[in-house]
Amino acid sequence: MKHLQRKKLEFFRPVRQLFLQLKPDSTKTSALLLATGLSLNVLIPVYAAGTADKTISVNQKLQLISQGSKTVEITLVSYAVTKAAYQKIIPKFAAKWKREKGQDVVIQESYGGSGSKTRAVIDGLDADIVALALALDTKKIEKAGLIQPGWEKEAPNNSIVTHSVVALETREGNPKKIQNWSDLIKPGVKVITANPKTSGGARWNFLALWGAIVKNGGSEAQALNYVSQVFRNVPVLPKDSRESSDIFYKKGQGDVLLNYENEIILAAQQAKSSPSYVVPQVNISIDGPVAVVDKNVDKHRTRQVSEAFVKFLFTPEAQREFAKVGFRPVNSAVKKEVQNKFPKISKLYNVQSLGGWDTIQKKFFDDGAIFDKIQSGQR
């Protein structure tokens, strides 16, 4: 399915270029559709000014494309939980661009696990913009030669567009009385978290556990001992955060799930869970970056609109939509508006205070690094 989705996104770019050369003539349209093996009733989701959150047919899309310079298409690739926010943000941007530039914007969207989407972009998913779960994934795309170094300085707030923190999600009513990090090492408490070797979300969880000690006056030796004890209480290591949630909710395993705060809030809004959770007062800032994929926007000639979309994500209008689905906003004005929605954190630290992602990856998650040593000690 992911392979077909990528092929679909790749296919319609050259088709669009062909139609830019055609007049909006139904005979030519039909002929080219037949030549490419398409039928007029194929449906493709797009967002454009006036067509937000709707599915339109190929024939309708080709009518947009035939307007030439009046239509521009870009592709956004992001991790799954952001979809609810972007479905509100994209139409707002499209309307703004139409007012200011007189041009329709068609934004293709592709969502999934941050790691899998990173690999897909490196392998050829034609993203103009990536909004991933952690900067380490964006760095991988940079190292593949698709994003120019220094992308962090190309947008406001060092290109971090959302914040969240790690929450301790418990069974309804919190029967094990879990209130803080220290409760995770109590006998009989089963902790559910994914494998940080394969999951970006689990890396945040691991760093939150480590920081619970070193950012609260403890030593690294004490942190190693504490985190080792926590993982003794982890009965299974799912491959990603989605599988962790399924194990906790659908299979009923575990007493506490380490989860993004925004994930818990969104799940409650969608009536997927009845949340019972606490947010520890020593916590890590889960920073979600956004970046333009330089090689692709230059190839597609979409840099102007892509950069404008990235900048729009930092406006109060867009930040409010992120906040509505559980993200902590980065815009100062919106922070004040929603400050009572989120529990206050007394000690909030970030990955830079732990050495940055390159250092963190080598120290904790590379083969033979600290996590592997913790796991080998469990056997």
DRENFI-720548 format. One record per residue (C-alpha): residue in three letters; x, y, z. Coordinates in pm, whole numbers, plus 50000, padded with zeros to 5 digits. Layout:
<pts>
AlaXYZ...
</pts>
This chain:
<pts>
Met500005000050000Lys502815024350090His504605015349765Leu501465022649562Gln500925055349746Arg504465066549667Lys504085056549304Lys500825076349280Leu502485107849412Glu505445103349179Phe503195096748880Phe501055127748892Arg503925152448881Pro504915144348518Val501215141848424Arg500715176848560Gln503605190048352Leu502065174948038Phe498735191448107Leu500295225148167Gln501085224447797Leu497485216647699Lys494465239147664Pro491515228647879Asp490155207247598Ser488135176647695Thr489185157347382Lys492875161747457Thr492215154147822Ser490455121747744Ala493115111347494Leu495925116547738Leu494055098348013Leu493595068647782Ala497255069547686Thr498285068448050Gly495755041748139Leu493635064048368Ser489885067148381Leu487935098448463Asn486395083448775Val489675077548960Leu489565097249284Ile492475116049434Pro492425135849763Val493625171749725Tyr493365204549907Ala492895236749719Ala491245269949790Gly487535262949778Thr487975224949772Ala489375219050118Asp488935184850276Lys487185170949967Thr487945143149720Ile487875153849355Ser488055133849036Val490975132648798Asn488945152748547Gln488385180248806Lys492045179648901Leu493075182148538Gln490865212648504Leu492845228348789Ile496105217948628Ser495095232048290Gln495015266748446Gly498805266548423Ser500385291848655Lys497125294948847Thr497745261149012Val500715247849211Glu501045213649372Ile503235203649667Thr503535172449883Leu503625172150262Val505005141350440Ser504415138950814Tyr503945114451102Ala500485100751160Val499285119851466Thr499675153851296Lys497005145951036Ala494145160051244Ala495895193751266Tyr497025195650903Gln493535188250776Lys492505221550932Ile495705240750856Ile496035232350486Pro492715247950376Lys493575279650571Phe496915282550395Ala495355275050054Ala492815302750104Lys495525327350214Trp497745319049916Lys494805322849679Arg493985357149820Glu497565369349805Lys498865352349491Gly495725344349292Gln496925308549268Asp495315275749375Val497425252949595Val496995215349573Ile498665198249871Gln499125160749859Glu499535144950203Ser501315113450314Tyr501225101950678Gly502675073050873Gly505365064151124Ser508125090251129Gly510845064451069Ser509025047650782Lys508245081050618Thr511885091150651Arg512955059850467Ala510275065350203Val511495100750129Ile515085088850104Asp513915060849872Gly512055084749642Leu508775096749796Asp508625130849630Ala508125152749938Asp508395190349914Ile508035194250292Val508725170050576Ala507315174450927Leu508675145351127Ala508625134051489Leu512245141951566Ala515135160851413Leu517155128751390Asp514845117351109Thr515195150650928Lys518965147550966Lys518845113950790Ile517185130350490Glu519835157650505Lys522615131450505Ala520985115350200Gly521585148250015Leu517955159149984Ile517985187250244Gln520735213150263Pro522655216650593Gly521445245450808Trp517755238250753Glu517175244651125Lys517765281851067Glu515455284350767Ala512245287550969Pro511235303951299Asn511995287551635Asn514905267651488Ser512335250151267Ile510605233651566Val506895237151491Thr505325217851783His506125207552138Ser504885179052352Val506055159852660Val506035123852782Ala502985113952987Leu502335083353200Glu499045068753080Thr497475045153330Arg494495022353352Glu491275041053428Gly491305052853787Asn495055046253813Pro494755014654027Lys498545011554070Lys498755047554200Ile501405057853948Gln502235094553998Asn505855099253891Trp508915083853728Ser509925066354050Asp506735045554043Leu507805028153723Ile510355006653907Lys507964993854173Pro507554955954185Gly504564944153987Val504234975353770Lys504264965953402Val505504993953174Ile504654995452804Thr507015013952570Ala508315006752222Asn511844996952124Pro514025028352093Lys516155010251836Thr513215010651594Ser510865037751722Gly511365075451730Gly508685079151994Ala510435053552213Arg513665073652189Trp511835102852346Asn510555079352618Phe514055066452688Leu515495101552709Ala512695111752944Leu513575082653173Trp517265091453162Gly516575128253220Ala514325120453516Ile517565113053700Val520325134053543Lys518135165053515Asn517025161553875Gly520425161254045Gly521375124853980Ser524495110453821Glu524765090853497Ala525515059553698Gln522265064553888Ala520425070953561Leu521775038553413Asn520655019453721Tyr517185035253715Val516555030253344Ser517764994253371Gln515214988353648Val512435003453439Phe513194980353147Arg513074950453380Asn509404959953418Val508854961753041Pro507304928352939Val507514933652561Leu509194958252324Pro506884967052032Lys508474980551716Asp506725014451726Ser504435036951930Arg501295026151744Glu501924989851831Ser502585000152193Ser499185016952211Asp497524986152062Ile499184963652319Phe498054986252603Tyr494484992752484Lys493474964352256Lys495364936152425Gly495034949752777Gln498684944552868Gly500574966753109Asp499744990553391Val501235022153239Leu501955033452885Leu504665058952810Asn503075081252549Tyr503125115752394Glu500825139352581Asn499305150552250Glu498535114652151Ile496535109752471Ile494615142152424Leu493775134352060Ala492705098652138Ala490325111852403Gln488875137252157Gln488255109351908Ala486645087952180Lys489305061152134Ser490215061052502Ser489135072952842Pro492345089752954Ser493835086053298Tyr497315100553296Val499905121553476Val502585144453338Pro505795142253544Gln507225175853649Val510715167153523Asn510195161653152Ile511695163852806Ser510465187752539Ile509405166252243Asp510245189151954Gly508695183451612Pro510735198751326Val509635209450979Ala511825214150674Val511685220650302Val513205192350096Asp515585213749893Lys516405189549614Asn512745182449546Val511425218149559Asp514145229349322Lys513255200849088His509535208649111Arg510065246549112Thr507895248849424Arg510305265549665Gln508325297749705Val505035281349801Ser506745254250009Glu508685279450216Ala505535300450256Phe503645270150387Val506395262550640Lys506325298350766Phe502525297250787Leu502795268251033Phe504265292151291Thr501455317651269Pro498845319951546Glu496215307251302Ala498075274551243Gln499415271151597Arg495885271951736Glu495035241551524Phe498045222651661Ala496985231952014Lys493425219651956Val494685184251893Gly497025183352193Phe500325198452083Arg501915225252297Pro502245255852070Val505545273151998Asn503945306851922Ser504125328652235Ala500685344452188Val498975310952148Lys500925296952445Lys499245323052664Glu495835315552517Val496025278352601Gln498275278452908Asn495545264253131Lys495005234852897Phe498355218852972Pro499935209453307Lys502925231053393Ile506385215153388Ser508805225753661Lys511955212353490Leu511745210553112Tyr514865201552915Asn515605194152549Val517865171852341Gln520495199252312Ser521025197652688Leu521785160552643Gly524355167152370Gly522215168452056Trp520915140251837Asp524235129051693Thr525705124652040Ile522505108952173Gln522315083551891Lys525915072151941Lys525685071852319Phe522345054552362Phe520985038052049Asp523795026751818Asp524694989951818Gly526574982352137Ala525575015252302Ile523805020152637Phe520405006252537Asp521924974252399Lys523914970352720Ile520754974752926Gln519004948452716Ser521864923752739Gly521794928153116Gln518144917653124Arg518944883452981
</pts>
